[in-house]
Amino acid sequence: MAQTDTPPPGPDLARGVPLASVPDGGMLAGHVDGAPVLLSRFEDGVHAVGGSCSHYGAPLGEGLAVDGEVHCPWHHACFSLRTGAVLRAPAFAALPRWHTEIVGGMVFVRAQDTTALPPPSAPRGQPGRIVIIGGGAAGFAAAERLRGLGFAGALSVLSADDAAPCDRPNLSKDYLAGTASEDWIPLQGPDFYARHAIDLRLGCDVAAIDIRARHVLTATGERVAWDALLIATGAEPRRLSLPGFDHPKVFALRSLADARAIIAACADASSVAFIGAGFIGLEAAGALRTRGLEVHVIAPEAVPMGRALGPVVGGFIVGLHREQGVVFHLRAGAKAFDGRAIILEDGRRIHADVVVVGVGVSPRTRLAADAGINVKDGIVVDACLRTSVAGIHAAGDVARYPHGGGHIRVEHWVHAQRQGQVAATNMLGGMHAFTDVPFFWTHHQGVDLRFTGVAQGWDGIRIDGEPARRNFTARYYRGDELIAAASVGRDLENLTIEAGLRRREHAGRGHVAHPESA
């Protein structure tokens, strides 16, 4: 973030504010020595923590304070207002803390508190060796949380990727646009893994899981033993089995290597065509448009994302891209690629120096299925993210978990991270049901849309505000029940809706059954 001489909004808390001005159970945003600070009051006293989210620097004072926590308005990370501890992804670093003093009905924020929070005590009966298969969102978050919870045993992360766990949502946004450097992309540097004794193995393909012997077999023949195992293999892009789509100019976008390859291919290109019009595909289309390329989007729908978001919100996003020169070919399908152009089913030719295919992903379940673990459009888990085999959990895009009387599989970055965090807790003996509400953000031509909930099966939409003014909330209903919401320009409202959905999900869970009785 750029440094300015303008202080953050709110009062100078070092000069003091009336105690009565600090909401009971809420927060007052101010600043100390130019740094944003949140002041909160609870029955145990007055607390001061940093006011900038440690994820991307969002102003937490514009977020939601509830149950002693503050939720980030941009990407919904969650922190303790008492200690600054980070509670839920996508942030992983705690907020700074300040000392406070009450004098004559006034609260003063004093020097920053640099004492470390007491480390957690190591769980009793913890496994000696934990192995995580997968170095994506869920795998990284689980490893980080395991060490944060005091797990002191051997911890290995076996990742098929050549790059360390990275900020994948950025790949289709700033990184592809050329406005984010390579330094932004890794979630942590090599020193993090060394400091926390995390055995991160890159380019490590796992060939099999031996349940009886409790080890995994790598493609090179190495056996890695485990007492507890987390499968976080994620999902892989679907390929098109059409003539020419195995051409070197055809790419998918899932990994850092994919993004690098697309950028390199576009260096000498004048046009790029996207097959499919999902969120990531349209983000990438917008990013490459900012590089000055001619961009075409080919999709079978009349309104891209209309099935998920409805025609108004889907049309709003398409309109943002059309205003910037992205050309859409809707109700159209690709028939072939001859190395120079996409041939559509109706015979039209769309010139393309580069082609990016985004037609969905499939969960990577082969390892689990071969090991005899229950698989059905993902690895089936219970509310605690336990698979059908004792000692093995699953999390992230590959996990199919209980929700609303059935099972769902969610392909959101933050959701995968939070599943990894809950799985980590439960691998150490916890019995925490995963009840987080799905959330994602998506960026299109300078406009951010936040989405919370599960919109599958909606039968009614109510829109408050004006999409044309880029300020609205669309609420999705099944009957009279609110199940999801999409917002632009109304971040606090989206957080408030998410909090209501979360309370309902918590209330509906009750007793968590063991896998044998689930």
C-alpha positions as CSV (number, residue, x, y, z in Angstrom):
1,M,0.0,0.0,0.0
2,A,1.2,3.5,-0.8
3,Q,2.3,5.7,2.1
4,T,0.5,9.0,2.5
5,D,0.6,11.9,5.0
6,T,-3.2,11.6,5.5
7,P,-4.0,9.7,8.7
8,P,-6.5,6.8,8.6
9,P,-10.1,7.8,9.3
10,G,-11.4,8.2,12.9
11,P,-10.0,9.8,16.0
12,D,-6.4,9.8,17.2
13,L,-6.7,7.1,19.9
14,A,-3.4,8.1,21.5
15,R,-5.0,11.4,22.6
16,G,-7.9,9.5,24.1
17,V,-11.6,9.0,23.4
18,P,-14.5,8.8,25.9
19,L,-15.0,5.2,27.0
20,A,-18.7,5.6,26.2
21,S,-17.8,6.1,22.6
22,V,-16.5,2.6,22.3
23,P,-19.4,0.3,21.4
24,D,-20.0,-2.5,23.9
25,G,-19.0,-5.7,21.9
26,G,-18.3,-3.6,18.8
27,M,-15.4,-1.5,17.6
28,L,-14.3,2.1,17.1
29,A,-11.9,2.7,14.2
30,G,-9.2,5.2,14.7
31,H,-5.4,5.6,14.4
32,V,-2.2,5.8,16.4
33,D,1.0,7.3,15.0
34,G,-0.5,7.0,11.5
35,A,-1.4,3.3,11.8
36,P,-5.1,2.2,11.7
37,V,-6.3,0.8,15.0
38,L,-9.5,-0.8,16.2
39,L,-10.6,-0.2,19.7
40,S,-13.1,-2.6,21.2
41,R,-14.8,-3.0,24.6
42,F,-15.9,-6.3,26.3
43,E,-16.6,-7.5,29.8
44,D,-12.9,-8.3,30.2
45,G,-11.7,-4.8,29.3
46,V,-10.8,-2.5,26.4
47,H,-8.6,-3.9,23.6
48,A,-6.7,-2.3,20.6
49,V,-5.6,-4.2,17.5
50,G,-4.5,-3.3,14.0
51,G,-7.1,-1.9,11.6
52,S,-5.6,-3.2,8.3
53,C,-6.3,-6.8,7.2
54,S,-3.0,-8.8,7.1
55,H,-4.2,-10.4,3.8
56,Y,-4.5,-7.5,1.4
57,G,-4.7,-4.5,3.7
58,A,-8.4,-3.9,3.7
59,P,-9.8,-1.4,6.2
60,L,-11.2,-3.6,9.0
61,G,-13.1,-0.7,10.4
62,E,-15.4,-1.1,7.4
63,G,-16.0,-4.7,8.2
64,L,-18.3,-6.5,10.6
65,A,-17.7,-6.9,14.4
66,V,-19.6,-9.9,15.8
67,D,-19.0,-12.3,18.7
68,G,-15.7,-10.7,19.6
69,E,-14.4,-11.0,16.0
70,V,-13.9,-8.6,13.1
71,H,-14.5,-9.9,9.6
72,C,-12.7,-8.3,6.7
73,P,-14.9,-6.4,4.2
74,W,-13.0,-7.5,1.1
75,H,-12.2,-11.2,1.5
76,H,-13.9,-12.1,4.8
77,A,-10.8,-13.1,6.8
78,C,-11.5,-13.2,10.5
79,F,-9.6,-11.9,13.5
80,S,-10.0,-11.7,17.3
81,L,-10.7,-8.2,18.5
82,R,-9.2,-9.1,21.9
83,T,-5.8,-10.5,20.7
84,G,-5.5,-9.8,17.0
85,A,-5.1,-13.6,16.4
86,V,-6.1,-14.6,12.9
87,L,-9.0,-17.1,13.2
88,R,-10.0,-17.9,9.7
89,A,-8.5,-17.7,6.2
90,P,-7.6,-16.1,3.8
91,A,-5.4,-14.2,6.2
92,F,-2.6,-16.1,8.0
93,A,-0.8,-13.3,10.0
94,A,-2.1,-11.9,13.3
95,L,-2.9,-8.2,13.7
96,P,-0.6,-6.0,15.9
97,R,-1.8,-5.1,19.4
98,W,-1.5,-2.0,21.6
99,H,-1.7,-1.4,25.3
100,T,-4.7,0.6,26.5
101,E,-5.3,2.6,29.6
102,I,-8.5,4.1,31.1
103,V,-8.1,7.4,32.9
104,G,-11.1,9.4,34.2
105,G,-13.6,7.9,31.7
106,M,-11.2,8.3,28.8
107,V,-9.5,5.5,26.9
108,F,-6.0,6.0,25.7
109,V,-4.1,3.7,23.3
110,R,-0.5,3.6,24.4
111,A,2.6,1.8,23.1
112,Q,2.4,-1.2,20.8
113,D,2.3,-4.6,22.6
114,T,5.3,-6.6,21.3
115,T,4.9,-9.5,23.6
116,A,4.2,-12.8,21.8
117,L,0.9,-14.5,22.4
118,P,1.4,-17.6,24.5
119,P,2.0,-20.7,22.3
120,P,-0.7,-23.3,22.4
121,S,-0.1,-26.4,24.3
122,A,0.6,-29.5,22.2
123,P,-2.5,-31.6,21.9
124,R,-2.5,-34.8,23.9
125,G,-2.3,-38.1,22.0
126,Q,-1.4,-36.2,18.8
127,P,-0.2,-38.4,15.8
128,G,3.5,-38.7,15.4
129,R,3.5,-38.3,11.6
130,I,1.1,-36.3,9.4
131,V,1.2,-36.4,5.6
132,I,-0.7,-33.9,3.4
133,I,-1.2,-34.8,-0.2
134,G,-1.6,-31.6,-2.2
135,G,0.0,-28.2,-2.0
136,G,-2.9,-26.0,-2.8
137,A,-5.3,-23.9,-0.7
138,A,-6.4,-26.7,1.7
139,G,-3.0,-28.3,2.0
140,F,-1.1,-25.2,2.9
141,A,-3.8,-23.9,5.3
142,A,-3.8,-27.3,7.1
143,A,0.0,-27.4,7.5
144,E,0.1,-23.8,8.8
145,R,-2.7,-24.5,11.2
146,L,-1.2,-27.7,12.5
147,R,2.0,-25.9,13.5
148,G,-0.1,-23.1,14.9
149,L,-2.0,-25.5,17.1
150,G,1.2,-26.9,18.6
151,F,1.6,-30.1,16.5
152,A,5.3,-31.0,17.0
153,G,5.5,-34.3,15.0
154,A,6.8,-34.9,11.5
155,L,4.8,-32.9,8.9
156,S,5.2,-33.5,5.1
157,V,3.3,-31.8,2.3
158,L,3.6,-33.7,-1.0
159,S,2.8,-31.4,-3.9
160,A,2.7,-32.3,-7.5
161,D,3.2,-28.7,-8.5
162,D,6.7,-27.4,-9.3
163,A,6.0,-24.1,-7.4
164,A,5.4,-23.6,-3.7
165,P,1.8,-23.0,-2.5
166,C,0.7,-19.7,-4.2
167,D,-2.0,-17.1,-4.2
168,R,-4.0,-18.8,-6.9
169,P,-6.9,-16.2,-7.1
170,N,-4.3,-13.7,-8.2
171,L,-3.2,-15.7,-11.2
172,S,-6.3,-14.8,-13.2
173,K,-6.3,-11.2,-12.0
174,D,-3.3,-8.9,-11.4
175,Y,-0.6,-11.5,-12.2
176,L,-2.0,-12.3,-15.7
177,A,-2.6,-8.6,-16.3
178,G,1.0,-7.9,-15.5
179,T,0.4,-5.6,-12.5
180,A,1.5,-8.1,-9.8
181,S,5.1,-9.2,-9.5
182,E,6.3,-12.8,-8.9
183,D,7.0,-11.7,-5.3
184,W,3.3,-11.4,-4.6
185,I,2.4,-14.9,-5.6
186,P,3.9,-17.4,-3.1
187,L,1.8,-17.7,0.1
188,Q,5.1,-18.0,2.0
189,G,8.8,-18.0,1.2
190,P,11.2,-21.0,1.7
191,D,12.2,-19.8,5.2
192,F,8.6,-20.3,6.4
193,Y,8.7,-24.0,5.7
194,A,12.2,-24.4,7.2
195,R,11.2,-22.3,10.3
196,H,8.1,-24.5,10.9
197,A,9.8,-27.8,10.0
198,I,7.3,-28.4,7.2
199,D,8.8,-30.9,4.8
200,L,7.5,-29.4,1.5
201,R,8.2,-31.7,-1.4
202,L,7.6,-30.1,-4.8
203,G,7.1,-32.0,-8.0
204,C,6.2,-35.0,-5.9
205,D,3.5,-37.2,-7.5
206,V,1.8,-39.7,-5.2
207,A,1.1,-43.0,-6.9
208,A,-0.8,-44.8,-4.2
209,I,-2.1,-44.8,-0.7
210,D,-1.5,-48.0,1.3
211,I,-4.1,-47.9,4.1
212,R,-3.0,-51.1,5.8
213,A,0.7,-50.2,6.0
214,R,-0.1,-46.5,6.5
215,H,2.2,-45.0,4.0
216,V,1.9,-43.3,0.6
217,L,3.9,-44.4,-2.3
218,T,5.4,-41.7,-4.5
219,A,6.0,-42.0,-8.3
220,T,9.7,-42.4,-7.6
221,G,9.1,-45.4,-5.4
222,E,9.6,-43.7,-2.0
223,R,7.4,-44.7,0.9
224,V,6.3,-41.9,3.2
225,A,4.7,-43.1,6.5
226,W,1.8,-41.5,8.2
227,D,-0.2,-41.8,11.4
228,A,-2.8,-39.3,10.0
229,L,-3.4,-38.4,6.4
230,L,-5.1,-35.4,4.7
231,I,-6.0,-35.7,1.0
232,A,-6.1,-32.3,-0.5
233,T,-5.6,-33.1,-4.1
234,G,-8.0,-30.5,-5.4
235,A,-9.4,-30.6,-8.9
236,E,-8.0,-30.6,-12.4
237,P,-9.2,-28.7,-15.6
238,R,-11.4,-30.6,-18.0
239,R,-9.9,-30.9,-21.4
240,L,-11.6,-30.7,-24.8
241,S,-11.4,-33.8,-27.0
242,L,-12.0,-31.8,-30.1
243,P,-9.7,-31.6,-33.2
244,G,-6.7,-29.3,-32.6
245,F,-7.2,-28.7,-28.9
246,D,-4.0,-30.5,-28.1
247,H,-2.1,-27.8,-30.0
248,P,0.8,-26.0,-28.1
249,K,-1.1,-22.8,-28.4
250,V,-4.0,-24.2,-26.2
251,F,-3.8,-23.7,-22.5
252,A,-5.7,-24.2,-19.2
253,L,-5.3,-21.9,-16.2
254,R,-5.0,-23.6,-12.9
255,S,-1.4,-23.3,-11.7
256,L,1.4,-20.7,-11.6
257,A,3.1,-22.7,-14.4
258,D,-0.1,-22.3,-16.5
259,A,-0.2,-18.6,-15.9
260,R,3.5,-18.2,-16.8
261,A,2.9,-20.2,-20.0
262,I,0.0,-18.1,-21.1
263,I,1.9,-14.8,-20.4
264,A,4.8,-16.1,-22.5
265,A,2.6,-17.2,-25.3
266,C,0.8,-13.8,-25.3
267,A,4.1,-11.9,-25.7
268,D,4.0,-12.1,-29.5
269,A,0.2,-12.5,-29.8
270,S,-2.4,-10.1,-31.0
271,S,-5.5,-12.1,-30.2
272,V,-6.7,-14.7,-27.6
273,A,-9.8,-16.7,-27.5
274,F,-11.5,-18.2,-24.4
275,I,-13.6,-21.3,-24.5
276,G,-16.0,-21.1,-21.6
277,A,-17.3,-18.1,-19.7
278,G,-16.9,-18.9,-16.0
279,F,-15.6,-16.6,-13.3
280,I,-11.9,-17.4,-13.7
281,G,-12.2,-17.4,-17.5
282,L,-13.8,-14.0,-17.6
283,E,-11.3,-12.6,-15.0
284,A,-8.5,-13.9,-17.3
285,A,-10.2,-12.4,-20.3
286,G,-10.3,-9.0,-18.6
287,A,-6.7,-9.3,-17.5
288,L,-5.4,-10.1,-21.0
289,R,-7.5,-7.3,-22.4
290,T,-5.6,-4.8,-20.3
291,R,-2.5,-6.1,-22.1
292,G,-3.9,-4.8,-25.3
293,L,-4.9,-8.1,-26.9
294,E,-8.0,-8.7,-28.9
295,V,-10.1,-11.0,-26.7
296,H,-12.9,-13.3,-27.7
297,V,-15.1,-15.4,-25.4
298,I,-17.0,-18.4,-26.8
299,A,-19.7,-19.9,-24.7
300,P,-22.9,-21.9,-25.2
301,E,-25.0,-19.9,-22.8
302,A,-27.2,-17.0,-23.7
303,V,-26.1,-15.2,-20.5
304,P,-22.7,-16.4,-19.1
305,M,-23.1,-17.3,-15.4
306,G,-26.8,-16.8,-15.7
307,R,-27.5,-20.3,-14.3
308,A,-25.5,-19.5,-11.1
309,L,-26.2,-15.8,-10.7
310,G,-29.3,-15.1,-12.8
311,P,-29.6,-13.1,-16.0
312,V,-29.4,-9.7,-14.4
313,V,-26.1,-10.2,-12.5
314,G,-24.6,-12.4,-15.2
315,G,-25.5,-9.8,-17.8
316,F,-24.0,-7.1,-15.6
317,I,-20.6,-8.9,-15.6
318,V,-20.7,-9.5,-19.3
319,G,-21.5,-5.8,-19.8
320,L,-18.4,-4.7,-17.8
321,H,-16.3,-6.7,-20.2
322,R,-18.1,-5.6,-23.4
323,E,-17.5,-2.0,-22.4
324,Q,-13.8,-2.7,-22.5
325,G,-13.8,-4.3,-25.9
326,V,-14.1,-8.0,-25.1
327,V,-16.1,-9.7,-27.9
328,F,-18.6,-12.4,-26.9
329,H,-19.8,-15.2,-29.1
330,L,-22.8,-16.6,-27.2
331,R,-25.0,-19.6,-27.9
332,A,-21.9,-20.9,-29.7
333,G,-19.7,-23.9,-29.5
334,A,-16.2,-24.7,-30.7
335,K,-15.8,-27.4,-33.3
336,A,-12.0,-27.4,-33.9
337,F,-8.8,-25.3,-33.7
338,D,-6.4,-25.3,-36.7
339,G,-3.6,-23.4,-35.0
340,R,-4.7,-20.0,-36.3
341,A,-8.4,-19.9,-35.7
342,I,-11.3,-21.4,-33.7
343,I,-13.8,-23.0,-36.0
344,L,-17.3,-22.7,-34.5
345,E,-20.1,-25.2,-34.9
346,D,-21.8,-22.9,-37.3
347,G,-18.7,-22.6,-39.5
348,R,-17.5,-19.2,-38.4
349,R,-13.8,-18.7,-37.8
350,I,-12.4,-16.7,-34.8
351,H,-8.8,-15.7,-35.2
352,A,-6.8,-16.7,-32.1
353,D,-3.0,-16.7,-31.6
354,V,-3.6,-18.2,-28.1
355,V,-6.5,-20.3,-26.8
356,V,-7.5,-20.7,-23.1
357,V,-9.9,-23.4,-22.2
358,G,-12.0,-23.0,-19.1
359,V,-14.9,-25.5,-19.2
360,G,-14.8,-26.6,-15.5
361,V,-12.8,-28.9,-13.4
362,S,-13.0,-32.4,-12.1
363,P,-12.1,-33.5,-8.5
364,R,-8.8,-35.6,-8.3
365,T,-10.2,-38.7,-6.7
366,R,-8.2,-41.5,-8.3
367,L,-5.9,-42.0,-5.3
368,A,-8.8,-42.2,-2.9
369,A,-10.8,-44.5,-5.1
370,D,-7.9,-46.9,-5.7
371,A,-7.4,-47.0,-1.9
372,G,-11.0,-48.0,-1.3
373,I,-12.1,-44.7,0.1
374,N,-15.8,-43.7,-0.5
375,V,-15.9,-41.5,-3.6
376,K,-18.9,-39.9,-5.3
377,D,-18.1,-36.7,-7.4
378,G,-15.4,-36.0,-4.8
379,I,-14.2,-37.8,-1.7
380,V,-17.2,-38.2,0.6
381,V,-16.5,-36.9,4.1
382,D,-18.6,-36.4,7.3
383,A,-19.1,-33.0,9.0
384,C,-15.7,-33.3,10.6
385,L,-14.1,-33.9,7.1
386,R,-13.3,-37.5,7.9
387,T,-13.4,-40.0,5.0
388,S,-14.8,-43.5,5.2
389,V,-11.3,-44.8,6.4
390,A,-10.2,-44.0,9.9
391,G,-7.2,-41.7,10.2
392,I,-7.8,-40.1,6.8
393,H,-9.4,-36.7,6.2
394,A,-10.1,-34.8,3.0
395,A,-10.4,-31.1,2.4
396,G,-10.7,-28.5,-0.4
397,D,-12.1,-28.9,-3.9
398,V,-11.9,-32.7,-3.7
399,A,-14.1,-33.0,-0.6
400,R,-17.8,-33.6,-0.7
401,Y,-19.2,-32.7,2.6
402,P,-22.7,-32.5,4.4
403,H,-24.8,-29.4,3.8
404,G,-28.5,-28.8,4.0
405,G,-29.6,-32.4,4.3
406,G,-27.3,-33.6,1.4
407,H,-23.7,-33.4,0.3
408,I,-22.0,-30.7,-1.8
409,R,-18.6,-30.0,-3.2
410,V,-17.5,-26.4,-3.3
411,E,-14.7,-25.0,-5.6
412,H,-13.9,-21.8,-3.8
413,W,-10.4,-20.7,-2.6
414,V,-11.3,-19.4,0.8
415,H,-13.6,-22.4,1.4
416,A,-10.8,-24.8,0.7
417,Q,-8.5,-22.9,3.0
418,R,-11.0,-23.0,5.8
419,Q,-11.7,-26.7,5.3
420,G,-7.9,-27.3,5.6
421,Q,-7.9,-25.4,8.9
422,V,-10.8,-27.4,10.3
423,A,-9.3,-30.7,9.1
424,A,-6.0,-29.8,10.9
425,T,-7.9,-29.3,14.2
426,N,-9.7,-32.6,13.8
427,M,-6.5,-34.5,12.9
428,L,-5.2,-33.6,16.3
429,G,-8.3,-35.0,18.0
430,G,-10.9,-32.3,17.6
431,M,-14.5,-32.9,16.7
432,H,-15.3,-29.6,14.9
433,A,-18.0,-29.7,12.3
434,F,-17.2,-27.7,9.2
435,T,-20.1,-25.1,9.1
436,D,-18.5,-22.2,7.2
437,V,-20.6,-20.5,4.6
438,P,-19.1,-20.6,1.1
439,F,-17.6,-17.3,0.0
440,F,-15.7,-16.1,-3.0
441,W,-14.8,-12.8,-4.6
442,T,-14.3,-12.1,-8.3
443,H,-12.8,-9.1,-10.1
444,H,-14.0,-7.9,-13.5
445,Q,-12.7,-4.7,-15.2
446,G,-12.1,-2.9,-11.9
447,V,-15.3,-4.1,-10.2
448,D,-15.3,-6.6,-7.3
449,L,-18.3,-8.9,-6.7
450,R,-18.6,-10.7,-3.4
451,F,-20.7,-13.9,-3.2
452,T,-21.7,-15.8,-0.1
453,G,-23.9,-18.9,0.3
454,V,-24.8,-21.8,-1.9
455,A,-26.9,-20.7,-4.9
456,Q,-27.7,-24.2,-6.1
457,G,-31.4,-24.7,-6.6
458,W,-32.5,-21.1,-6.2
459,D,-36.0,-20.3,-7.6
460,G,-36.2,-16.6,-6.9
461,I,-33.9,-13.5,-6.9
462,R,-34.5,-10.1,-5.3
463,I,-32.2,-7.3,-6.3
464,D,-31.8,-4.3,-4.0
465,G,-29.9,-1.3,-5.6
466,E,-28.9,-0.6,-9.2
467,P,-26.4,-2.8,-11.2
468,A,-26.0,0.1,-13.6
469,R,-24.6,2.2,-10.8
470,R,-22.4,-0.7,-9.6
471,N,-24.1,-0.7,-6.2
472,F,-26.5,-3.6,-5.5
473,T,-27.1,-6.8,-3.6
474,A,-28.9,-9.8,-5.3
475,R,-30.5,-12.2,-2.8
476,Y,-31.1,-15.8,-3.9
477,Y,-34.1,-17.7,-2.4
478,R,-35.3,-21.2,-2.4
479,G,-39.0,-20.7,-1.6
480,D,-38.9,-18.1,1.1
481,E,-35.5,-19.2,2.4
482,L,-32.5,-16.9,1.7
483,I,-29.6,-19.2,0.6
484,A,-27.1,-16.8,-1.0
485,A,-26.2,-13.3,-2.0
486,A,-24.1,-11.4,-4.5
487,S,-23.0,-7.8,-3.8
488,V,-21.2,-5.0,-5.6
489,G,-20.3,-1.9,-3.6
490,R,-22.0,-3.3,-0.4
491,D,-19.3,-5.2,1.4
492,L,-20.7,-4.8,4.9
493,E,-24.1,-5.9,3.8
494,N,-22.6,-9.0,2.2
495,L,-20.8,-9.8,5.5
496,T,-24.0,-9.3,7.5
497,I,-25.9,-11.8,5.2
498,E,-23.0,-14.2,5.6
499,A,-23.2,-14.0,9.4
500,G,-26.9,-14.8,9.2
501,L,-26.3,-17.8,7.0
502,R,-23.5,-19.0,9.3
503,R,-25.8,-18.8,12.4
504,R,-28.4,-20.8,10.6
505,E,-25.8,-23.4,9.5
506,H,-24.4,-23.7,13.0
507,A,-27.9,-24.1,14.5
508,G,-28.8,-26.8,12.0
509,R,-25.8,-29.1,12.6
510,G,-26.3,-30.3,16.2
511,H,-24.6,-33.6,17.1
512,V,-21.8,-34.7,14.8
513,A,-21.9,-38.5,14.1
514,H,-18.9,-40.7,13.9
515,P,-18.2,-42.1,10.4
516,E,-19.4,-45.5,11.6
517,S,-22.9,-44.1,12.4
518,A,-23.0,-41.4,9.8
